[in-house]
Amino acid sequence: MLLTISAEASPAMPTASDLGFLLHKHPDRAQSTEVFGGTAHVLWPEADGHRATAALLLDVDTAALQRSRGRRETPEAFALADHVNDRPYVASSLLAVALGKVFRTALAGRCDARPELPGAALPLEVGVPSLVSRGGAALVERLFSPLGWDVEARTQPLDPLVPAWGESRVVGVRLRGTLRLADALAQLYVLLPVLDDAKHYWVSADEVDKLVRAGGDWLPAHPDRELVMTRYLRHQRSLVRDAVARLDDTEGLPLDDTETGGPATTDDGRTTPLAVLRREAVLAVLREAGAASVVDLGCGEGGLVRELLRDPHLTRVVGADVSARELDRAARRIGTDRLPDTVAARLELLQTSATYRDDRLAGVDAVVLVEVVEHLDPPRLPALERSVFAHARPRTVVVTTPNAEHNVRYPGLAAGAFRHPDHRFEWTRAEFAAWASQVAERRGYAVVVRPVGQDDDEVGPPTQMAVFTRRETSEGAA
Amino acid sequence: MSADAAPSERVLEVPDLSLVVLVGASGSGKSTFAAQHFGPFEVVSSDHCRGLVADDVDDQAATADAFDVLHHIAGVRLRRGNLTVVDATNVQADARRQLVALAREHDVLPVAVVLDLPERVCLERNAARPDRDFGAHVVKRHRDALRRSLRSLRREGFRTVHVLSSVEEVAAARVVRTPLRSDLRDQHGPFDVVGDVHGCRSELETLLGELGYALTRDEQGRPVDAVHPQGRRAVFLGDLVDRGPDSPGVLRLVMGMVEAGHALAVPGNHEAKLVRALDGRDVSVTHGLETTLAQIAAIEDDDERREFRERVRAFADGLVSHLVLDGGKLVVAHAGLKESYHNRASGRVRSFALYGDTTGESDEFGLPVRLDWARDYRGRATVLYGHVPTPELEWVNGTLCLDTGVVFGGALSALRWPERESVQVPAEAVHYEPVRPLVADRPVRDDDDLALTDVVSPDGAGRGVETRLAGRVAVAAEQAAGALEVMSRFAVDPHLLWYLPATMAPAGGWADAPDLLEHPQAAFEAYRKAGVTDLLCEEKHMGSRAVVLVSRSRDGLAPWSSTGGVVHTRTGRSFFGDELTLALLDGVRAAAERAGLWDELCGGAAGGGGGEQWLLLDAELLPWSAKAEELLRGQYAAVGAAARAALPAAVVVLEQAAARGQDVGALLERTRQREVDAAAFTEAYRRYVWPTGVSEGRLDGVQLAPFQVLAAGTAGGALTFGDRDHGWHLSVADRLVGADPQLFRTTRRLRVDAADAASCGAGTSWWTDLTAAGGEGMVVKPFAGAALRGPKGVVQPGTKVRGAEYLRLVYGPGYAADLERLKQRQVGRKRSLALREHALGVESLARLADGEPLWRVHEAVFAVLALESEPVDPRL
């Protein structure tokens, strides 16, 4: 909500209060402007020959913000964030937008009264007492230091009376450096929302224009330009690609970095991501089994579904997930609206749940559950078993799950921790084998367990895969 | 029936669910006849359908499309159980064949009504109608086709054919609707429904004795009738004969009871086969038929034997394959019956009722593989059946198999209806060696699993849940889709999730206290207006809503729970992992034991031992931080931290600017106020944080404040307590607090008479003191209890009145500045939502208490979660 810009007297600008000319604001007067989300005030807590400070204070109108979000159709609980949020107190994209509006001319580097000033590097000090940084004080340092700033960043404890809660994401920042004012403003305009990793508006293609305009001078050389672009463009890959091209970056972007795709888990000594190895393993099983129709139960964003569609032997590919949001993402990733008719005719995306039986899954050749079972509480596994093995009852069922023993091979993983925060359990090889053979026994299937990824002599493979094949007798029928 | 028909009348009997096909030439008066004898919606006419598709009732080119529409409409009506009349010439065999097929598809009887009027009459009538300008040859062609058809109508499949051959006969016709033979809805019992007897006469005699019947014996001492002093009637589920020691004896007794009106019976597959054997047809004399035939053959007296054979044949042949009883609440059939076949008549209905839903395959014992229709059964009627011997009586989705294999050494079973009490008599011997072992090998129960269609509509349509409190509660497909993930991935097992608490409506403001958003007087007034004045104010605890299901012993809810219960949130998630849950439940168990609650509360429910007793409590779990730490840290503390960093700096800048003469006075004042608000906000959330041992796996610091007993029961049945007043509910809570004051926390309360101004004033002061001391506020409830219907309909079960400081946590630190706008909040919507969710909650408990199947309870529970869920697009 608050940002201060101070200038000291210097050879390039002997009278510090000339900062008023540069900012196009009279240094003895408070001014206010209506901006999105509230009122932007420009104040001058100090302004004399030696030092001048302009303060941009955004008085956020929470009620107006709520109205702009439109009437919620949901009960009170879900709208809590509308009322209780940090937006009125932090320098967010709201402040960046206000800055762009209030200091538009200064940002553009124009000053008709003192035409020599915009091009001059001035000794500046910027204060932002409260901003949100996903990445803490360290990220503030990482982003501003390469631009020539001397960075002082202090994190705020979540609650001094509850020390166990630790630090908050709120950081108080002071930057000192000799830069052109327009550059300083442009950097703040871009980097405040980047630190926050959030924007109060929906980002579209014209956001690339804004980034090119504000960052064209300094962003291409910034060591963290990928992170800046990705966050600024709200992780929309196509926009990032566009921005890269327009900023004339010939090196291109590794899009699977931590900011976009999550770390590509590699298995020791090899470079193929584990997720790819899993897909290959599943595809191989389906080919062996001669399956023509398959349900990917728990398809998530549809990575496997995409691969399955490439196999012409599969005449029916069903991506099923319990989360409508994931299915939506899958539809976009697969590009369902652009698929040729012949491919589209083979694909179905549907919302279902592994713990309820669903007639739509009956009659397929194969059901695959790739890294799904560990996301269910153990007491719900019998329901999954019933709906898959008793009700859908395909000829082939493939189940993959992490091998807990292998976790010691991940140096970043604390002892006893799971690979994913939503995992309800992770099985050892013996535990998985026991579950698989019990299910097979109860449901009239034969089962073999295979390794996926490099089979470590000591702790086994990173992923374990059970392949169930229905016994062709009537015994065990549900 | 029409015994009183006047002589001039011609009575046409039509089953009250049937497809009536009018047959007659153009001009024979079909439409007039239909209009006279049937309702306007019951008649579907081909002319009308031609008009629908082609704007022209005579457009012969549109005939095919018109009949498409006609068949569709007729089909939908029949599926929904409505008698339908087809008004078309139907003189061609092919047209009638399609209609007979349609009737069979919906398992209704096809009836033909033929208007066989002289050609002259038809021609005259057509001539009188300007829109009928086709020639005499058309009528003649119709007449010829009709004459050719008359003989073959029955062969085509029409079960009833009425032919009216003159204008006079048509004029004298009266249509009388007759119920189907299966339709005994007007017979309300009470009944004693008896499973497969299989010639076990002695066990049957004992069973009837246990049920309270007095046997009548003939001069040879053989039982030939049984009478119940209270007029109860037995219902036999078929398979009276074969395998056992005295099939003729069983038949003699049952036939006597049926003929005397003391019993009803449906046939079993063994009776069907016996009839064919008695008819001398070629049947394989196996599966116990050999014993029955031998026993009949052993009747020494030739006349008696012949007469007995005749009587048995007539009796067995005359049985109707299923019966619908007691207002439609009870259906009996030998092998069960799926819902779409209830009160229908067709070959496949009979076959299902006799033989069940078979796949046509055989299992390893050579017996037919049966599809488990009961698992899929979602009907409202209770279905009682036999046919498949099972070791124990087990309700599955409102159906019960009463064949407990007496002939194989099991037991003979009966169920009292409507009491639903079972009575069993053990077999006196193993009379026949079973082909398949009687003890079923069933390591996992699949019968009561839930189908996706129980909770969402995959076709994207909304659903409705019928509630006894508020009628049908609609659930939008978008919201059900949103709830599916939460229910599947985060909620506890549906077998343990019997209730989700409803959201609660807030009180409005009060003119005398303009700075308060919610005021006690507004709550009192709202109840007063609803006609309820006896109120109870309960302290609103600063915790999380918790539903506690606990059984008396740790394994009382096995196999669904390993901890003997669950403690779950408003969205069905377990508060803690197994270890802490077990520790918490052990505490509740012990306290309930010390307080002597178990037998007192669960005792009234039927069946089940002490260890299987359970309690379902509505409570608040404290502190809030035990569950909501993430929310407190991530949302509340984060806001506090940001405000602490920003506001003092802003105040400094503003003060400096003011000192330099800039006009910032109002802004400075507002910013200082924000600083005060943010500090108060921080104070407010800190009251909800106190240290517990939860992160170290210990329960210290965790407390439960129960305030309502939702239900109690045993493995055999459940009771609800919605009719008890809140004084009683809190007295139970007080006993728990007395038993373990460390684990349980008392709920402070004050009774208020909303009709008495002084009492209301006392309520307001009580609330003011409570909130001034940092309390969250209170909940105002009708003292009489949760399931109350006031004089003007359903009443809010509770209204929350929250303190001004607490509301900072809901509406933000500085909400007071925005009070006027907040007062416009849509409380009406919230109130309506609260009532609908409350109705669903009461419904799920009532269904539990009624012993309804899991899917019925789950449907209501799921709907509460859906109403609380953010809508998502279900069409994917």
Boltz contact constraints between the chains, C-beta under 6 A:
constraints:
  - contact:
      token1: [A, 1]
      token2: [B, 646]
      max_distance: 6.0
  - contact:
      token1: [A, 2]
      token2: [B, 646]
      max_distance: 6.0
  - contact:
      token1: [A, 2]
      token2: [B, 649]
      max_distance: 6.0
  - contact:
      token1: [A, 2]
      token2: [B, 650]
      max_distance: 6.0
  - contact:
      token1: [A, 30]
      token2: [B, 662]
      max_distance: 6.0
  - contact:
      token1: [A, 30]
      token2: [B, 663]
      max_distance: 6.0
  - contact:
      token1: [A, 30]
      token2: [B, 664]
      max_distance: 6.0
  - contact:
      token1: [A, 43]
      token2: [B, 657]
      max_distance: 6.0
  - contact:
      token1: [A, 43]
      token2: [B, 662]
      max_distance: 6.0
  - contact:
      token1: [A, 45]
      token2: [B, 653]
      max_distance: 6.0
  - contact:
      token1: [A, 45]
      token2: [B, 656]
      max_distance: 6.0
  - contact:
      token1: [A, 45]
      token2: [B, 657]
      max_distance: 6.0
  - contact:
      token1: [A, 55]
      token2: [B, 653]
      max_distance: 6.0
  - contact:
      token1: [A, 57]
      token2: [B, 650]
      max_distance: 6.0
  - contact:
      token1: [A, 63]
      token2: [B, 818]
      max_distance: 6.0
  - contact:
      token1: [A, 63]
      token2: [B, 821]
      max_distance: 6.0
  - contact:
      token1: [A, 74]
      token2: [B, 870]
      max_distance: 6.0
  - contact:
      token1: [A, 75]
      token2: [B, 503]
      max_distance: 6.0
  - contact:
      token1: [A, 75]
      token2: [B, 868]
      max_distance: 6.0
  - contact:
      token1: [A, 78]
      token2: [B, 870]
      max_distance: 6.0
  - contact:
      token1: [A, 83]
      token2: [B, 811]
      max_distance: 6.0
  - contact:
      token1: [A, 83]
      token2: [B, 812]
      max_distance: 6.0
  - contact:
      token1: [A, 84]
      token2: [B, 635]
      max_distance: 6.0
  - contact:
      token1: [A, 84]
      token2: [B, 639]
      max_distance: 6.0
  - contact:
      token1: [A, 84]
      token2: [B, 812]
      max_distance: 6.0
  - contact:
      token1: [A, 86]
      token2: [B, 638]
      max_distance: 6.0
  - contact:
      token1: [A, 86]
      token2: [B, 639]
      max_distance: 6.0
  - contact:
      token1: [A, 86]
      token2: [B, 642]
      max_distance: 6.0
  - contact:
      token1: [A, 89]
      token2: [B, 642]
      max_distance: 6.0
  - contact:
      token1: [A, 89]
      token2: [B, 643]
      max_distance: 6.0
  - contact:
      token1: [A, 89]
      token2: [B, 646]
      max_distance: 6.0
  - contact:
      token1: [A, 90]
      token2: [B, 642]
      max_distance: 6.0
  - contact:
      token1: [A, 129]
      token2: [B, 645]
      max_distance: 6.0
  - contact:
      token1: [A, 129]
      token2: [B, 646]
      max_distance: 6.0
  - contact:
      token1: [A, 129]
      token2: [B, 649]
      max_distance: 6.0
  - contact:
      token1: [A, 130]
      token2: [B, 642]
      max_distance: 6.0
  - contact:
      token1: [A, 130]
      token2: [B, 645]
      max_distance: 6.0
  - contact:
      token1: [A, 130]
      token2: [B, 646]
      max_distance: 6.0
  - contact:
      token1: [A, 156]
      token2: [B, 641]
      max_distance: 6.0
  - contact:
      token1: [A, 156]
      token2: [B, 645]
      max_distance: 6.0
  - contact:
      token1: [A, 158]
      token2: [B, 633]
      max_distance: 6.0
  - contact:
      token1: [A, 158]
      token2: [B, 637]
      max_distance: 6.0
  - contact:
      token1: [A, 158]
      token2: [B, 641]
      max_distance: 6.0
  - contact:
      token1: [A, 159]
      token2: [B, 637]
      max_distance: 6.0
  - contact:
      token1: [A, 165]
      token2: [B, 633]
      max_distance: 6.0
  - contact:
      token1: [A, 168]
      token2: [B, 638]
      max_distance: 6.0
  - contact:
      token1: [A, 168]
      token2: [B, 641]
      max_distance: 6.0
  - contact:
      token1: [A, 170]
      token2: [B, 641]
      max_distance: 6.0
  - contact:
      token1: [A, 170]
      token2: [B, 642]
      max_distance: 6.0
  - contact:
      token1: [A, 170]
      token2: [B, 645]
      max_distance: 6.0
  - contact:
      token1: [A, 172]
      token2: [B, 645]
      max_distance: 6.0
  - contact:
      token1: [A, 322]
      token2: [B, 484]
      max_distance: 6.0
  - contact:
      token1: [A, 322]
      token2: [B, 485]
      max_distance: 6.0
  - contact:
      token1: [A, 322]
      token2: [B, 488]
      max_distance: 6.0
  - contact:
      token1: [A, 323]
      token2: [B, 485]
      max_distance: 6.0
  - contact:
      token1: [A, 324]
      token2: [B, 481]
      max_distance: 6.0
  - contact:
      token1: [A, 324]
      token2: [B, 872]
      max_distance: 6.0
  - contact:
      token1: [A, 327]
      token2: [B, 876]
      max_distance: 6.0
  - contact:
      token1: [A, 349]
      token2: [B, 876]
      max_distance: 6.0
  - contact:
      token1: [A, 351]
      token2: [B, 481]
      max_distance: 6.0
  - contact:
      token1: [A, 351]
      token2: [B, 876]
      max_distance: 6.0
  - contact:
      token1: [A, 352]
      token2: [B, 452]
      max_distance: 6.0
  - contact:
      token1: [A, 353]
      token2: [B, 484]
      max_distance: 6.0
  - contact:
      token1: [A, 353]
      token2: [B, 488]
      max_distance: 6.0
  - contact:
      token1: [A, 355]
      token2: [B, 488]
      max_distance: 6.0
  - contact:
      token1: [A, 356]
      token2: [B, 450]
      max_distance: 6.0
  - contact:
      token1: [A, 356]
      token2: [B, 452]
      max_distance: 6.0
  - contact:
      token1: [A, 357]
      token2: [B, 449]
      max_distance: 6.0
  - contact:
      token1: [A, 357]
      token2: [B, 451]
      max_distance: 6.0
  - contact:
      token1: [A, 358]
      token2: [B, 452]
      max_distance: 6.0
  - contact:
      token1: [A, 379]
      token2: [B, 493]
      max_distance: 6.0
  - contact:
      token1: [A, 386]
      token2: [B, 446]
      max_distance: 6.0
  - contact:
      token1: [A, 386]
      token2: [B, 449]
      max_distance: 6.0
  - contact:
      token1: [A, 390]
      token2: [B, 446]
      max_distance: 6.0
  - contact:
      token1: [A, 442]
      token2: [B, 443]
      max_distance: 6.0
  - contact:
      token1: [A, 474]
      token2: [B, 361]
      max_distance: 6.0
  - contact:
      token1: [A, 474]
      token2: [B, 363]
      max_distance: 6.0
  - contact:
      token1: [A, 474]
      token2: [B, 369]
      max_distance: 6.0
  - contact:
      token1: [A, 475]
      token2: [B, 364]
      max_distance: 6.0
  - contact:
      token1: [A, 478]
      token2: [B, 446]
      max_distance: 6.0
